[in-house]
């Protein structure tokens, strides 16, 4: 059984995010884009933000939690159909 975890929300652009290397998925549609950036030594944290609101909130995930989320998404857990 999969567990549900809650990400922590932080205001955008604190010092540790100022130089993040943000990436946008090639699968993102023009109106539904998110950006992801690995952070920290060894990239132990993953930051996520809305590409249309770059000064908005940023969600931070631990690397293991992010990998679990991606695996669940690939299995269709979050499909809206």
N, C-alpha and C positions, 0 to 999 in steps of 0.2 A: 504494500500500500504506500502511495506517495504521501509525503508530508507537505504541508503548505507553510511557506515562510514569508515573512513580511520584510520588505526592503526598508531601509531608513532613508528619509528624505532630508536633503541638505540644501541650503540656498546655493544658487549657482555662483560660480566664479570665486570661491575661496582660493587662497594662495595655492593649495595643492592641486587645484583644477586648472589654474591659469595656463599651464603649458601642456595640457592633455592633448594627445593625438587622436582627435575625434574621427570616427569612420561612420559612414552611412551605408547601410546594406544596399547591395545592387538590386535586391528584390523589393525595396521600398517603393511605394507609389508616391506620386507627387504630393498628395495630401495626407499621407500616413507614414511619415518618416520618423525614425528614431536614430539617434547616434550613440555609438558605444566607444569607450576609451579605456584601455587597460591602465591601471595606476599602480604606483608603489614599486619598491624593490622587488624584483621577481614577478611583477605584475600580479600581485596577490589580491588586488581589488579591481572591480570592473565598474565603471561609471556609465549611466544611461541617462539620456536627456531627449526631449522633444526637439527636433531640428527646427521647428517653426518658432520655438520659444527658447532660444539659446540662453537667455538671462533668467529663465524660470528654474524650477526645482530640478535637482539632479538626484537620481537614485543610485546608491552605492551597494554593491553586492560583493560578498566574498567570492573568490574564484570558484570554490566547490559549489556554492549555491548557484552561481551563474551557469556552470556546466550542467547542473541538475535541471535548471529552467530550460536551457536549450534542448537537452535530451527529451524532456517532457513535451516541449513544443513540437519537436520532430515526430513524436509519437501521436500527435494530434490532441493532446490534453486540452489545449486552449482554443481549439477550432470552434467557431461560432455556428457551424451548421447543425 
